[in-house]
């Protein structure tokens, strides 16, 4: 199968096409014994493609996995700091890499795949995939605190947090549950925002990416995604919304 080299690297499970471009620019990729060039086309069935001297193997069909990540597991291919990596929870499926991240203390929806295109579409902000979280706090935030969180406040390190949609879900003996919805955000943004307002985060659970919701899996459980679910994740939310608006404007006769 002849494809651009960047796509071939993604198919081999090395991450997004952008990651493949970086590897090529760093001269870590060779094709049939010669240094690779950006944009060149390769035959994954015939060409000898190496990264850092190791030949790549190409799976016939991509893997698509959804995992309910428990706390205490790192979103990494290998264990770190005495904690297991997510692949320790999914034995016998390879190649595989996380399409996005959750910090070690966070829980919930995590997609893992060998499809670099899906990884790119789920992680690049221009595709507009919302990410929804349930956040357990030690106390109820005031209206002014929710407003500051929603508009994107300045954090102690001088960075500005991305805007978010924030609402209170419920009160209970364990604390106050919020719903937080973001299009993009830096690592640990929810925790840092709460800490800057004197709030203590007790749990963070991701429940949705785009139109795909986590359900039916206990913490630590996983399953393969159905084709219709993969299509849902691959959908460009902004493009889909424009298409629906156009369809509503077309007269029906």
N, C-alpha and C positions, 0 to 999 in steps of 0.2 A: 504494500500500500504506500503510494507516494504522497507525502505531506511535507509542509514546511518543517524545518528542523525544530523550531520552537515548539510546534505542536507535538512532534515526536517525543521531545523531552517531557512534555506534560503527560502524554500517554504512558510513558514509562514510570510515572508516579513521582516525578521530581518537583511537582508544584505547578504553579501557573505558567503561562507562556512568558509573562514578564520575568519570572524567575529563570526560565530557560534563556532569555536574552542576556541576563546578567552572566550566566555561566559561559555563554558563547563569547561575550565581550572580555571576560576574564581569561579566555583562551584555555578553558578547562575541558573543552569538547573537541573531539576529533572524529572524522568520518573517513573510514577506509585508510586510516593511518595518517591523514592530513588534517591540519588545523581547520576547524569549522568556521563558516562565515554566516553572518546574519542573513536570513531570508533564503538560504539554499534549501532545495528540496531533497528529501531522502526517501529511500524505500525501506520501510521498517522490516520487511521480510528478507531483504537481501543485503543491505548495507551494514557495515561493521561500525557501530556508533559507540564511542567510549566517553565516559565522564571521569576525569581524574584517573584515567588508565583502566577503569573497570567497564566491561562491555555491558550495554543495556539490554534487558529482556523486555519484550512487549507483550502484555496480556491480550488475549483475543477479545475480551469483553470487559468494560470497566466495572468496578465494584462501586456500589452506592449503599452506604450503611448509615442508619440513624442510631445514636446512642443516647441514653439518659445518663449523663456523666454524674457520678457521685462526687461529693467533696473529698478532698484528699488524694485526687488523681490529677497528674499534670497533663496538659494538652501538648504532649510531646511524644515522639516515636519511641523514646527510651526513658526508663526511670530517671528521676532527678531528685537529689536531696533526700533520698530514702523513701520517696513516694513513687508508686507505680505510674507508668505512662498509659495512655488510653489504649494502645495496642495490646497491652497485657489483658485487657478486658475482651478483646476480639481475636482469639487465637485462630490460626489456620486461614486467615484471609489476608492476602498480600498480592501486589503492593497496595498500600493504603496510606493516606495522610489526612490530617484534619483540615477541613475547609472552614477556617476561622479558629478562634480561640475562646477558651474560658479559663480564668485563672484557677489555680489549684483549689481554692476554697469555694469556688462557685459550682453550681450544679445545673443539670438540665440538658436541653437540646444541643446536640453536637452532631454535625454531619461529617462523615469520613468517606473518602472516595479515592479512586485512582484516576479520575477525570480532571485534568488540569483546567479545562474550560469551566467546569462547574465551580471549582475552587476560586477561579478569578471572578466569576459573576457573583459569588456569595461574599467575597471579601472587598471588592472594589466599590467605593461609595457611589460612583456614577451610575450603578445599576439600581440604586434606590431601594434595596431590600431593608425593610424595617426589621428591627430586632426587639422583641418584647420580653420583659423580665418581671418577675415577682420579687419584691425586695422587702425583707423583714427588718424593721427598725426597732430600737429600744423604746422610742416614744413617738407620739404624733407630731409631725412637723406643722408649723404654723402656716397660714396663708402666704405670708411674705417669704417664708423659706421655700415653699412650693413654687412661688413665682420666680425666685432667684434660680432655683434648680431648672425650671422650665426654659428660661431665657438663655441659660449658659453662663454661669458665674466664673469669675476669676478664681483660680486655685492658688494655694500658697506658693507654688513654684513659679508663678507668673504666667502659666498657660491658661487659656480660656477653654472651659468645658463646652462641648457641643450642646446645642439646644436639645431638649427632650420633652415628651409629653408625660406629665406626672400626675397621678391621681391616687386617692386613698381607696383601697379595696375593702379592708375590714380591720376591726380592733379585736384583740383576743388576749388571753393570759400570757401568751408567748411574746406579744408585741404588736406592732402596727404593720400590716401588709400594704405596700404600695404597688401600683403598676407603673413601670417606667418603659417608654417606647422611644427608641433612638434609631436614626438612620446610620450614624457613624459615631465613633467615639474612641478615644485612646484607651490603652490598657488600664484597667482598674479605675475608670472614670467614675463609675457609680460609687465606689468606696471612697475615692478621694473627695468627691462632691459632698457626700454625707459627712465625712470627717471634718471638712472645712466649716460645716454649719453646726458642729458639736453633736451630730447624730451618730449612733453606733449601728453598723450593719451587722445583723446576726445571720442572715442567709440571703443569697442571690440565686434565683432559679430562672434560667432562660426557658421560655415556653413557646416562642414562635420566631421563625425566620420567614419574612415575606408572608405568603399565604399558608405556609406549612406550620402546623401546630404539633407539639409533642403530646402524645396521649398513648395510653395502653402499655407503657413500659415502666417497670420499677427501676429505681436507681441501680445502675450497673448492668441493666439489660439492654440488648440491642437487637435489631432486625434489619433485613435488607429492604430497601425502598422499592415500592412498586413503580412501574414505568410512568404512571400518571403522576406520582409524587415527584419523580425526577423532573418531569416536564414542568411541574409547579415551581420547583426550585430554580429551573433554568429560565423561567419566564422573567422578562424585564418588566418590573412593576410599572414604571413610568410609561413604557411603550404600550403595555396592556391597557392602562387607563386611557391613553390617547385613542387607542383603537376602539374601546368601548364608547368613548364620547363621539367618535366619528360615526359609529354604527347607530347611535341614538339619533343623530342628525339626518340619517338617510331616510327619505320618505318611504313608507311601506305601501305598496300598491298591489 
